[in-house]
Amino acid sequence: MKKIIILLFILTTITSCVSEDDLDTALAYCPTGEDISGPGSTINITAGQRVAQELSMNGIIGATVYMDRIRLFMSSENLSSVSVKVYKDIEESHSHTPDDGTLVGAATLTSGLGSADPATEHDLYFSSPVPFQVGKTYYLIVDGVGGDFSMSITTPGYLPTSRINIYNGSNWTSPYGYDPNISFDVYYSHCTGI
């Protein structure tokens, strides 16, 4: 009972010192980006394979955050282009197949390629901001055209749902039991619903 009284007192103190508009602003923060990169290792992707990163957006239910750019960390010495497609999972199907959902955004990079270092930064811009709804599951699918490539991964993964899937030409597999993330940064243009 004492804990409840103390918490109520603290909440009352906070709300009495901050105006209602300021409190709404403090609780409804729209991020400008997120850093999902960190220490780890690399994965090697052979020509014809694709990489998928599963992720879920956390935050205020009903909110949507819009991504306009993604930064990947990967080698590109054998590639003529790199593309990222974003799929929203069809929850009713429960298939959780990365490219079996609704395509909500795509970006392609054709310049600045040629590095052998898997930690090289590659920025891809979306022509229209990609909407991420809070509470929904999405897949980022990375495809390198022209040959083999390597990507930096973080271990352990930072994301709530962080399994990397690899498409081997016929089906998707999850070869990493420790659930790493591919290293990437995302940049947001704006938010709605908060």
Contact map, one row per residue, 1 for C-alpha under 8 A:
11111000000000000000000000000000000000000000000000000000000000000000000000000000000000000000000000000000000000000000000000000000000000000000000000000000000000000000000000000000000000000000000000
11111100000000000000000000000000000000000000000000000000000000000000000000000000000000000000000000000000000000000000000000000000000000000000000000000000000000000000000000000000000000000000000000
11111110000000000000000000000000000000000000000000000000000000000000000000000000000000000000000000000000000000000000000000000000000000000000000000000000000000000000000000000000000000000000000000
11111111000000000000000000000000000000000000000000000000000000000000000000000000000000000000000000000000000000000000000000000000000000000000000000000000000000000000000000000000000000000000000000
11111111100000000000000000000000000000000000000000000000000000000000000000000000000000000000000000000000000000000000000000000000000000000000000000000000000000000000000000000000000000000000000000
01111111110000000000000000000000000000000000000000000000000000000000000000000000000000000000000000000000000000000000000000000000000000000000000000000000000000000000000000000000000000000000000000
00111111111000000000000000000000000000000000000000000000000000000000000000000000000000000000000000000000000000000000000000000000000000000000000000000000000000000000000000000000000000000000000000
00011111111100000000000000000000000000000000000000000000000000000000000000000000000000000000000000000000000000000000000000000000000000000000000000000000000000000000000000000000000000000000000000
00001111111110000000000000000000000000000000000000000000000000000000000000000000000000000000000000000000000000000000000000000000000000000000000000000000000000000000000000000000000000000000000000
00000111111111000000000000000000000000000000000000000000000000000000000000000000000000000000000000000000000000000000000000000000000000000000000000000000000000000000000000000000000000000000000000
00000011111111100000000000000000000000000000000000000000000000000000000000000000000000000000000000000000000000000000000000000000000000000000000000000000000000000000000000000000000000000000000000
00000001111111110000000000000000000000000000000000000000000000000000000000000000000000000000000000000000000000000000000000000000000000000000000000000000000000000000000000000000000000000000000000
00000000111111111000000000000000000000000000000000000000000000000000000000000000000000000000000000000000000000000000000000000000000000000000000000000000000000000000000000000000000000000000000000
00000000011111111100000000000000000000000000000000000000000000000000000000000000000000000000000000000000000000000000000000000000000000000000000000000000000000000000000000000000000000000000000000
00000000001111111111001000000000000000000000000000000000000000000000000000000000000000000000000000000000000000000000000000000000000000000000000000000000000000000000000000000000000000000000000000
00000000000111111110000000000000000000000000000000000000000000000000000000000000000000000000000000000000000000000000000000000000000000000000000000000000000000000000000000000000000000000000000000
00000000000011111110000000000000000000000000000000000000000000000000000000000000000000000000000000000000000000000000000000000000000000000000000000000000000000000000000000000000000000000000000000
00000000000001111111011000000000000000000000000000000000000000000000000000000000000000000000000000000000000000000000000000000000000000000000000000000000000000000000000000000000000000000000000000
00000000000000111111111000000000000000000000000000000000000000000000000000000000000000000000000000000000000000000000000000000000000000000000000000000000000000000000000000000000000000000000000000
00000000000000100111111100000000000000000000000000000000000000000000000000000000000000000000000000000000000000000000000000000000000000000000000000000000000000000000000000000000000000000000000000
00000000000000000011111110000000000000000000000000000000000000000000000000000000000000000000000000000000000000000000000000000000000000000000000000000000000000000000000000000000000000000000000000
00000000000000000111111111000000000000000000000000000000000000000000000000000000000000000000000000000000000000000000000000000000000000000000000000000000000000000000000000000000000000000000000000
00000000000000100111111111100000000000000000000000000000000000000000000000000000000000000000000000000000000000000000000000000000000000000000000000000000000000000000000000000000000000000000000000
00000000000000000001111111110000000000000000000000000000000000000000000000000000000000000000000000000000000000000000000000000000000000000000000000000000000000000000000000000000000000000000000000
00000000000000000000111111111000000000000000000000000000000000000000000000000000000000000000000000000000000000000000000000000000000000000000000000000000000000000000000000000000000000000000000000
00000000000000000000011111111000000000000000000000000000000000000000000000000000000000000000000000000000000000000000000000000000000000000000000000000000000000000000000000000000000000000000000000
00000000000000000000001111111000000000000000000000000000000000000000000000000000000000000000000000000000000000000000000000000000000000000000000000000000000000000000000000000000000000000000000000
00000000000000000000000111111100000000000000000000000000000000000000000000000000000000000000000000000000000000000000000000000000000000000000000000000000000000000000000000000000000000000000000001
00000000000000000000000011111110000000000000000000000000000000000000000000000000000000000000000000000000000000000000000000000000000000000000000000000000000000000000000000000000000000000000000001
00000000000000000000000000011111000000000000000000000000000000001000000000000000000000000000000000000000000000000000000000000000000000000000000000000000000000000000000000000000000000000000011001
00000000000000000000000000001111110000000000000000000000000000000000000000000000000000000000000000000000000000000000000000000000000000000000000000000000000000000000000000000000000000000001000000
00000000000000000000000000000111110000000000000000000000000000000000000000000000000000000000000000000000000000000000000000000000000000000000000000000000000000000000000000000000000000000011110000
00000000000000000000000000000011111000000000000000000000000000000000000000000000000000000000000000000000000000000000000000000000000000000000000000000000000000000000000000000000000000001111000000
00000000000000000000000000000011111100000000000000000000000000000000000000000000000000000000000000000000000000000000000000000000000000000000000000000000000000000000000000000000000000001110000000
00000000000000000000000000000000111110000000000000000000000000000000000000000000000000000000000000000000000000000000000000000000000000000000000000000000000000000000000000000000000000011100000000
00000000000000000000000000000000011111000000000000000000000000000000000000000000000000000000000000000000000000000000000000000000000000000000000000000000000001100000000000000000000011111100000000
00000000000000000000000000000000001111100000000000000000000000000000000000000000000000000000000000000000000000000000000000000000000000000000000000000000110000000000000000000000000001111000000000
00000000000000000000000000000000000111110000000000000000000000000000000000000000000000000000000000000000000000000000000000000000000000000000000000000000111000000000000000000000000000100000000000
00000000000000000000000000000000000011111000000000000000000000000000000000000000000000000000000000000000000000000000000000000000000000000000000000000000111000000000000000000000000000000000000000
00000000000000000000000000000000000001111100000000000000000000000000000000000000000000000000000000000000000000000000000000000000000000000000000000000001111100000000000000000000000000000000000000
00000000000000000000000000000000000000111110000000000000000000000000000000000000000000000000000000000000000000000000000000000000000000000000000000000001111000000000000000000000000000000000000000
00000000000000000000000000000000000000011111000000000000000000000000000000000000000000000000000000000000000000000000010000000000000000000000000000000111100000000000000000000000000000000000000000
00000000000000000000000000000000000000001111100000000000000000000000000000000000000000000000000000000000000000000000000000000000000000000000000000000111100000000000000000000000000000000000000000
00000000000000000000000000000000000000000111110000000000000000000000000000000000000000000000000000000000000000000000000000000000000000000000000000011110000000000000000000000000000000000000000000
00000000000000000000000000000000000000000011111011100000000000000000000000000000000000000000000000000000000000000000000000000000000000000000000000011110000000000000000000000000000000000000000000
00000000000000000000000000000000000000000001111110000000000000000000000000000000000000000000000000000000000000000000000000000000000000000000000000111000000000000000000000000000000000000000000000
00000000000000000000000000000000000000000000111110000000000000000000000000000000000000000000000000000000000000000000000000000000000000000000000111111000000000000000000000000000000000000000000000
00000000000000000000000000000000000000000000011111000000000000000000000000000000000000000000000000000000000000000000000000000000000000000000000010100000000000000000000110000000000000000000000000
00000000000000000000000000000000000000000000111111100000000000000000000000000000000000000000000000000000000000000000000000000000000000000000001000000000000000000000011110000000000000000000000000
00000000000000000000000000000000000000000000100111110000000000000000000000000000000000000000000000000000000000000000000000000000000000000000111100000000000000000000011100000000000000000000000000
00000000000000000000000000000000000000000000100011111000000000000000000000000000000000000000000000000000000000000000000000000000000000000000111000000000000000000001111000000000000000000000000000
00000000000000000000000000000000000000000000000001111100000000000000000000000000000000000000000001000000000000000000000000000000000000000011110000000000000000000001111000000000000000000000000000
00000000000000000000000000000000000000000000000000111110000000000000000000000000000000000000000000000000000000000000000000000000000000000011100000000000000000000111100000000000000011000000000000
00000000000000000000000000000000000000000000000000011111000000000000000000000000000000000000000001000000000000000000000000000000000000001111000000000000000000001111000000000000000000000000000000
00000000000000000000000000000000000000000000000000001111100000000000000000000000000000000000000000000000000000000000000000000000000000001111000000000000000000111100000000000000000000000000000000
00000000000000000000000000000000000000000000000000000111110000000000000000000000000000000000000000000000000000000000000000000000000001111100000000000000000000111000000000000000000000000000000000
00000000000000000000000000000000000000000000000000000011111000000000000000000000000000000000000000000000000000000000000000000000000111111000000000000000000000000000000000000000000000000000000000
00000000000000000000000000000000000000000000000000000001111100000000000000000000000000000000000000000000000000000000000000000000000001100000000000000000000000000000000000000000000000000000000000
00000000000000000000000000000000000000000000000000000000111110100000000000000000000000000000000000000000000000000000000000000000000001100000000000000000000000000000000000000000000000000000000000
00000000000000000000000000000000000000000000000000000000011111100000000000000000000000000000000000000000000000000000000000000000000001000000000000000000000000000000000000000000000000000000000001
00000000000000000000000000000000000000000000000000000000001111100000000000000000000000000000000000000000000000000000000000000000000001100000000000000000000000000000000000000000000000000000000000
00000000000000000000000000000000000000000000000000000000000111110000000000000000000000000000000000000000000000000000000000000000000011000000000000000000000000000000000000000000000000000000000011
00000000000000000000000000000000000000000000000000000000001111111000000000000000000000000000000000000000000000000000000000000000000011000000000000000000000000000000000000000000000000000000001111
00000000000000000000000000000000000000000000000000000000000001111100000000000000000000000000000000000000000000000000000000000000001111000000000000000000000000000000000000000000000000000000001110
00000000000000000000000000000100000000000000000000000000000000111110000000000000000000000000000000000000000000000000000000000000001111000000000000000000000000000000000000000000000000000001111100
00000000000000000000000000000000000000000000000000000000000000011111000000000000000000000000000000000000000000000000000000000000111100000000000000000000000000000000000000000000000000000001111000
00000000000000000000000000000000000000000000000000000000000000001111110000000000000000000000000000000000000000000000000000000100111100000000000000000000000000000000000000000000000000000111110000
00000000000000000000000000000000000000000000000000000000000000000111110000000000000000000000000000000000000000000000000000001111110000000000000000000000000000000000000000000000000000000111100000
00000000000000000000000000000000000000000000000000000000000000000011111000000000000000000000000000000000000000000000000000111100000000000000000000000000000000000000000000000000000000000111000000
00000000000000000000000000000000000000000000000000000000000000000011111100000000000000000000000000000000000000000000000000111000000000000000000000000000000000000000000000000000000000011110000000
00000000000000000000000000000000000000000000000000000000000000000000111110000000000000000000000000000000000000000000000011110000000000000000000000000000000000000000000000000000000000011100000000
00000000000000000000000000000000000000000000000000000000000000000000011111000000000000000000000000000000000000000000000111110000000000000000000000000000000000000000000000000000000000111000000000
00000000000000000000000000000000000000000000000000000000000000000000001111100000000000000000000000000000000000000000011111000000000000000000000000000011000000000000000000000000000000110000000000
00000000000000000000000000000000000000000000000000000000000000000000000111110000000000000000000000000000000000000000111111000000000000000000000000001111000000000000000000000000000000000000000000
00000000000000000000000000000000000000000000000000000000000000000000000011111000000000000000000000000000000000000111111100000000000000000000000000001110000000000000000000000000000000000000000000
00000000000000000000000000000000000000000000000000000000000000000000000001111110000000000000000000000000000000001111110000000000000000000000000100001100000000000000000000000000000000000000000000
00000000000000000000000000000000000000000000000000000000000000000000000000111110000000000000000000000000000000001111000000000000000000000000000000001000000000000000000000000000000000000000000000
00000000000000000000000000000000000000000000000000000000000000000000000000011111000000000000000000000000000000000100000000000000000000000000000001111000000000000000000000000000000000000000000000
00000000000000000000000000000000000000000000000000000000000000000000000000011111110000000000000000000000000000001100000000000000000000000000000111111000000000000000000000000000000000000000000000
00000000000000000000000000000000000000000000000000000000000000000000000000000111110000000000000000000000000001001000000000000000000000000000000111000000000000000000000000000000000000000000000000
00000000000000000000000000000000000000000000000000000000000000000000000000000011111000000000000000000000000111101000000000000000000000000000000111000000000000000000000000000000000000000000000000
00000000000000000000000000000000000000000000000000000000000000000000000000000011111100000000000000000000000111000000000000000000000000000000011110000000000000000000000000000000000000000000000000
00000000000000000000000000000000000000000000000000000000000000000000000000000000111110000000000000000000011110000000000000010000000000000000011100000000000000000000000000000000000000000000000000
00000000000000000000000000000000000000000000000000000000000000000000000000000000011111000000000000000000011100000000000000010000000000000001111000000000000000000000000000000000000000000000000000
00000000000000000000000000000000000000000000000000000000000000000000000000000000001111100000000000000011111000000000000000000000000000000001110000000000000000000000000000000000000000000000000000
00000000000000000000000000000000000000000000000000000000000000000000000000000000000111110000000000000011110000000000000000000000010000000111100000000000000000000000000000000000000000000000000000
00000000000000000000000000000000000000000000000000000000000000000000000000000000000011111000000001111111100000000000000000000000000000000111100000000000000000000000000000000000000000000000000000
00000000000000000000000000000000000000000000000000000000000000000000000000000000000001111100000000001111000000000000000000000000000000011110000000000000000000000000000000000000000000000000000000
00000000000000000000000000000000000000000000000000000000000000000000000000000000000000111110000111011100000000000000000000000000000000011110000000000000000000000000000000000000000000000000000000
00000000000000000000000000000000000000000000000000000000000000000000000000000000000000011111111100011100000000000000000000000000000000000000000000000000000000000000000000000000000000000000000000
00000000000000000000000000000000000000000000000000000000000000000000000000000000000000001111111100000000000000000000000000000000000000000000000000000000000000000000000000000000000000000000000000
00000000000000000000000000000000000000000000000000000000000000000000000000000000000000000111110000000000000000000000000000000000000000000000000000000000000000000000000000000000000000000000000000
00000000000000000000000000000000000000000000000000000000000000000000000000000000000000000111111100000000000000000000000000000000000000000000000000000000000000000000000000000000000000000000000000
00000000000000000000000000000000000000000000000000000000000000000000000000000000000000000111111100000000000000000000000000000000000000000000000000000000000000000000000000000000000000000000000000
00000000000000000000000000000000000000000000000000000000000000000000000000000000000000000110111110010000000000000000000000000000000000000000000000000000000000000000000000000000000000000000000000
00000000000000000000000000000000000000000000000000000000000000000000000000000000000000001110111111010000000000000000000000000000000000000000000000000000000000000000000000000000000000000000000000
00000000000000000000000000000000000000000000000000000000000000000000000000000000000000001000001111111000000000000000000000000000000000000000000000000000000000000000000000010000000000000000000000
00000000000000000000000000000000000000000000000000010100000000000000000000000000000000101000000111111000000000000000000000000000000000000111100000000000000000000000100000010000000000000000000000
00000000000000000000000000000000000000000000000000000000000000000000000000000000000000100000000011111110000000000000000000000000000000000010100000000000000000000000000000000000000000000000000000
00000000000000000000000000000000000000000000000000000000000000000000000000000000000000101100001111111100000000000000000000000000000000000000000000000000000000000000000000000000000000000000000000
00000000000000000000000000000000000000000000000000000000000000000000000000000000000000111100000011111110000000000000000000000000000000000000000000000000000000000000000000000000000000000000000000
00000000000000000000000000000000000000000000000000000000000000000000000000000000000000111100000000111111000000000000000000000000000000000000000000000000000000000000000000000000000000000000000000
00000000000000000000000000000000000000000000000000000000000000000000000000000000000011110000000000101111110000000000000000000000000000000000000000000000000000000000000000000000000000000000000000
00000000000000000000000000000000000000000000000000000000000000000000000000000000000011110000000000000111110000000000000000000000011000000000000000000000000000000000000000000000000000000000000000
00000000000000000000000000000000000000000000000000000000000000000000000000000000000011100000000000000011111000000000000000000101110000000000000000000000000000000000000000000000000000000000000000
00000000000000000000000000000000000000000000000000000000000000000000000000000000001111000000000000000011111100000000000000000100000000000000000000000000000000000000000000000000000000000000000000
00000000000000000000000000000000000000000000000000000000000000000000000000000000001110000000000000000000111110000000000000011110000000000000000000000000000000000000000000000000000000000000000000
00000000000000000000000000000000000000000000000000000000000000000000000000000000111100000000000000000000011111000000000000011000000000000000000000000000000000000000000000000000000000000000000000
00000000000000000000000000000000000000000000000000000000000000000000000000000000111000000000000000000000001111100000000000110000000000000000000000000000000000000000000000000000000000000000000000
00000000000000000000000000000000000000000000000000000000000000000000000000000001110000000000000000000000000111111000000000000000000000000000000000000000000000000000000000000000000000000000000000
00000000000000000000000000000000000000000000000000000000000000000000000000000000100000000000000000000000000011111000000000000000000000000000000000000000000000000000000000000000000000000000000000
00000000000000000000000000000000000000000000000000000000000000000000000000000000000000000000000000000000000001111100000001000000000000000000000000000000000000000000000000000000000000000000000000
00000000000000000000000000000000000000000000000000000000000000000000000000011011100000000000000000000000000001111110000000000000000000000000000000000000000000000000000000000000000000000000000000
00000000000000000000000000000000000000000000000000000000000000000000000000111110000000000000000000000000000000011111000000000000000000000000000000000000000000000000000000000000000000000000000000
00000000000000000000000000000000000000000000000000000000000000000000000000111000000000000000000000000000000000001111110100000000000000000000000000000000000000000000000000000000000000000000000000
00000000000000000000000000000000000000000000000000000000000000000000000000111000000000000000000000000000000000000111110000000000000000000000000000000000000000000000000000000000000000000000000000
00000000000000000000000000000000000000000000000000000000000000000000000001110000000000000000000000000000000000000011111100000000000000000000000000000000000000000000000000000000000000000000000000
00000000000000000000000000000000000000000100000000000000000000000000000011110000000000000000000000000000000000000011111100000000000000000000000000001111000000000000000000000000000000000000000000
00000000000000000000000000000000000000000000000000000000000000000000000011100000000000000000000000000000000000000000111110000000000000000000000000000011000000000000000000000000000000000000000000
00000000000000000000000000000000000000000000000000000000000000000000000111100000000000000000000000000000000000000010111111000000000000000000000000000000000000000000000000000000000000000000000000
00000000000000000000000000000000000000000000000000000000000000000000001111000000000000000000000000000000000000000000001111100000000000000000000000000000000000000000000000000000000000000000000000
00000000000000000000000000000000000000000000000000000000000000000000001111000000000000000000000000000000000000010000000111110000000000000000000000000000000000000000000000000000000000000000000000
00000000000000000000000000000000000000000000000000000000000000000000111100000000000000000000000000000000000010000000000011111000000000000000000000000000000000000000000000000000000000000000000000
00000000000000000000000000000000000000000000000000000000000000000000111100000000001100000000000000000000001110000000000001111100000000000000000000000000000000000000000000000000000000000000000000
00000000000000000000000000000000000000000000000000000000000000000001110000000000000000000000000000000000001100000000000000111110000000000000000000000000000000000000000000000000000000000000000000
00000000000000000000000000000000000000000000000000000000000000000011100000000000000000000000000000000000111000000000000000011111110000000000000000000000000000000000000000000000000000000000000000
00000000000000000000000000000000000000000000000000000000000000000001000000000000000000000000000000000000001000000000000000001111100000000000000000000000000000000000000000000000000000000000000000
00000000000000000000000000000000000000000000000000000000000000000001000000000000000000000000000000000000100000000000000000000111110000000000000000000000000000000000000000000000000000000000000000
00000000000000000000000000000000000000000000000000000000000000000111000000000000000000000000000000000000100000000000000000000111111000000000000000000000000000000000000000000000000000000000100000
00000000000000000000000000000000000000000000000000000000000000000111000000000000000001000000000000000001100000000000000000000101111100000000000000000000000000000000000000000000000000000000000000
00000000000000000000000000000000000000000000000000000000000000011110000000000000000000000000000000000001000000000000000000000000111110000000000000000000000000000000000000000000000000000000000000
00000000000000000000000000000000000000000000000000000000100000011110000000000000000000000000000000000000000000000000000000000000011111010100000000000000000000000000000000000000000000000000000000
00000000000000000000000000000000000000000000000000000000100001111000000000000000000000000000000000000000000000000000000000000000001111110000000000000000000000000000000000000000000000000000000000
00000000000000000000000000000000000000000000000000000001111111111000000000000000000000000000000000000000000000000000000000000000000111110000000000000000000000000000000000000000000000000000000000
00000000000000000000000000000000000000000000000000000001111010000000000000000000000000000000000000000000000000000000000000000000000011111000000000000000000000000000000000000000000000000000000000
00000000000000000000000000000000000000000000000000000001100000000000000000000000000000011000000000000000000000000000000000000000000111111100000000000000000000000000000000000000000000000000000000
00000000000000000000000000000000000000000000000000000111100000000000000000000000000000011000000000000000000000000000000000000000000000111110000000000000000000000000000000000000000000000000000000
00000000000000000000000000000000000000000000000000000111000000000000000000000000000001111000000001000000000000000000000000000000000100011111000000000000000000000000000000000000000000000000000000
00000000000000000000000000000000000000000000000000011110000000000000000000000000000001111000000001100000000000000000000000000000000000001111100000000000000000000000000000000000000000000000000000
00000000000000000000000000000000000000000000000000011110000000000000000000000000000111100000000001000000000000000000000000000000000000000111110000000000000000000000000000000000000000000000000000
00000000000000000000000000000000000000000000000001111000000000000000000000000000000111100000000001100000000000000000000000000000000000000011111000000000000000000000000000000000000000000000000000
00000000000000000000000000000000000000000000000001110000000000000000000000000000011110000000000000000000000000000000000000000000000000000001111100000000000000000000000000000000000000000000000000
00000000000000000000000000000000000000000000000011100000000000000000000000000000011100000000000000000000000000000000000000000000000000000000111110000000000000000000000000000000000000000000000000
00000000000000000000000000000000000000000000001001000000000000000000000000010011111000000000000000000000000000000000000000000000000000000000011111111000000000000000000000000000000000000000000000
00000000000000000000000000000000000000000000001100000000000000000000000000000011110000000000000000000000000000000000000000000000000000000000001111100000000000000000000000000000000000000000000000
00000000000000000000000000000000000000000000001000000000000000000000000000000111100000000000000000000000000000000000000000000000000000000000000111110000000000000000000000000000000000000000000000
00000000000000000000000000000000000000000000011100000000000000000000000000000110000000000000000000000000000000000000000000000000000000000000000111111000000000000000000000000000000000000000000000
00000000000000000000000000000000000000000001111000000000000000000000000000000110000000000000000000000000000000000000000000000000000000000000000101111100000000000000000000000000000000000000000000
00000000000000000000000000000000000000000001111000000000000000000000000001111110000000000000000000000000000000000000010000000000000000000000000100111110000000000000000000000000000000000000000000
00000000000000000000000000000000000000000111100000000000000000000000000001110000000000000000000000000000000000000000010000000000000000000000000000011111000000000000000000000000000000000000000000
00000000000000000000000000000000000000000111100000000000000000000000000011100000000000000000000000000000000000000000011000000000000000000000000000001111100000000000000000000000000001100000000000
00000000000000000000000000000000000000011110000000000000000000000000000011000000000000000000000000000000000000000000011000000000000000000000000000000111110000000000000000000000000001100000000000
00000000000000000000000000000000000011111110000000000000000000000000000000000000000000000000000000000000000000000000000000000000000000000000000000000011111000000000000000000000000111100000000000
00000000000000000000000000000000000011111000000000000000000000000000000000000000000000000000000000000000000000000000000000000000000000000000000000000001111111000000000000000000000111100000000000
00000000000000000000000000000000000001111000000000000000000000000000000000000000000000000000000000000000000000000000000000000000000000000000000000000000111111000000000000000000011110000000000000
00000000000000000000000000000000000000010000000000000000000000000000000000000000000000000000000000000000000000000000000000000000000000000000000000000000011111000000000000000000011110000000000000
00000000000000000000000000000000000000000000000000000000000000000000000000000000000000000000000000000000000000000000000000000000000000000000000000000000011111100100000000000000001110000000000000
00000000000000000000000000000000000100000000000000000000000000000000000000000000000000000000000000000000000000000000000000000000000000000000000000000000011111110100000000000000000110000000000000
00000000000000000000000000000000000100000000000000000011000000000000000000000000000000000000000000000000000000000000000000000000000000000000000000000000000011111100000000000000000010000000000000
00000000000000000000000000000000000000000000000000000011000000000000000000000000000000000000000000000000000000000000000000000000000000000000000000000000000001111100000000000000000000000000000000
00000000000000000000000000000000000000000000000000000111000000000000000000000000000000000000000000000000000000000000000000000000000000000000000000000000000000111110000000000000000000000000000000
00000000000000000000000000000000000000000000000000001110000000000000000000000000000000000000000000000000000000000000000000000000000000000000000000000000000011111111000000000000001110000000000000
00000000000000000000000000000000000000000000000000001100000000000000000000000000000000000000000000000000000000000000000000000000000000000000000000000000000000001111100000000101001110000000000000
00000000000000000000000000000000000000000000000000111100000000000000000000000000000000000000000000000000000000000000000000000000000000000000000000000000000000000111110000000111001111000000000000
00000000000000000000000000000000000000000000000000111000000000000000000000000000000000000000000001000000000000000000000000000000000000000000000000000000000000000011111000011110000000000000000000
00000000000000000000000000000000000000000000000011110000000000000000000000000000000000000000000000000000000000000000000000000000000000000000000000000000000000000001111100011110000000000000000000
00000000000000000000000000000000000000000000000011110000000000000000000000000000000000000000000000000000000000000000000000000000000000000000000000000000000000000000111111111000000000000000000000
00000000000000000000000000000000000000000000000111000000000000000000000000000000000000000000000000000000000000000000000000000000000000000000000000000000000000000000011111111000000000000000000000
00000000000000000000000000000000000000000000000110000000000000000000000000000000000000000000000000000000000000000000000000000000000000000000000000000000000000000000001111100000000000000000000000
00000000000000000000000000000000000000000000000000000000000000000000000000000000000000000000000000000000000000000000000000000000000000000000000000000000000000000000001111110000000000000000000000
00000000000000000000000000000000000000000000000000000000000000000000000000000000000000000000000000000000000000000000000000000000000000000000000000000000000000000000001111111000000000000000000000
00000000000000000000000000000000000000000000000000000000000000000000000000000000000000000000000011000000000000000000000000000000000000000000000000000000000000000000111101111100000000000000000000
00000000000000000000000000000000000000000000000000000000000000000000000000000000000000000000000000000000000000000000000000000000000000000000000000000000000000000000111100111110000000000000000000
00000000000000000000000000000000000000000000000000000000000000000000000000000000000000000000000000000000000000000000000000000000000000000000000000000000000000000011110000011111100000000000000000
00000000000000000000000000000000000000000000000000000000000000000000000000000000000000000000000000000000000000000000000000000000000000000000000000000000000000000001110000001111100000000000000000
00000000000000000000000000000000000000000000000000000000000000000000000000000000000000000000000000000000000000000000000000000000000000000000000000000000000000000011000000000111111100000000000000
00000000000000000000000000000000000000000000000000000000000000000000000000000000000000000000000000000000000000000000000000000000000000000000000000000000000000000000000000000111111000000000000000
00000000000000000000000000000000000000000000000000000000000000000000000000000000000000000000000000000000000000000000000000000000000000000000000000000000001100000000000000000001111100000000000000
00000000000000000000000000000000000000000000000000000000000000000000000000000000000000000000000000000000000000000000000000000000000000000000000000000000001110000111000000000001111110000000000000
00000000000000000000000000000000000000000000000000000000000000000000000000000000000000000000000000000000000000000000000000000000000000000000000000000000111111000111000000000001011111000000000000
00000000000000000000000000000000000100000000000000001000000000000000000000000000000000000000000000000000000000000000000000000000000000000000000000000000111111100111000000000000001111100000000000
00000000000000000000000000000000000110000000000000001000000000000000000000000000000000000000000000000000000000000000000000000000000000000000000000000011110000000001000000000000000111110000000000
00000000000000000000000000000000000111000000000000000000000000000000000110000000000000000000000000000000000000000000000000000000000000000000000000000011110000000000000000000000000011111000000000
00000000000000000000000000000000001110000000000000000000000000000000011110000000000000000000000000000000000000000000000000000000000000000000000000000000000000000000000000000000000001111100000000
00000000000000000000000000000000111110000000000000000000000000000000011100000000000000000000000000000000000000000000000000000000000000000000000000000000000000000000000000000000000000111110000000
00000000000000000000000000000000111100000000000000000000000000000011111000000000000000000000000000000000000000000000000000000000000000000000000000000000000000000000000000000000000000011111000000
00000000000000000000000000000001110000000000000000000000000000000011110000000000000000000000000000000000000000000000000000000000000000000000000000000000000000000000000000000000000000001111100000
00000000000000000000000000000011100000000000000000000000000000001111100000000000000000000000000000000000000000000000000000000000000000000000000000000000000000000000000000000000000000000111111000
00000000000000000000000000000001000000000000000000000000000000001111000000000000000000000000000000000000000000000000000000000000100000000000000000000000000000000000000000000000000000000011111000
00000000000000000000000000000101000000000000000000000000000000001110000000000000000000000000000000000000000000000000000000000000000000000000000000000000000000000000000000000000000000000001111100
00000000000000000000000000000100000000000000000000000000000000111100000000000000000000000000000000000000000000000000000000000000000000000000000000000000000000000000000000000000000000000001111111
00000000000000000000000000000000000000000000000000000000000000111000000000000000000000000000000000000000000000000000000000000000000000000000000000000000000000000000000000000000000000000000011111
00000000000000000000000000000000000000000000000000000000000001110000000000000000000000000000000000000000000000000000000000000000000000000000000000000000000000000000000000000000000000000000001111
00000000000000000000000000011100000000000000000000000000000101100000000000000000000000000000000000000000000000000000000000000000000000000000000000000000000000000000000000000000000000000000001111
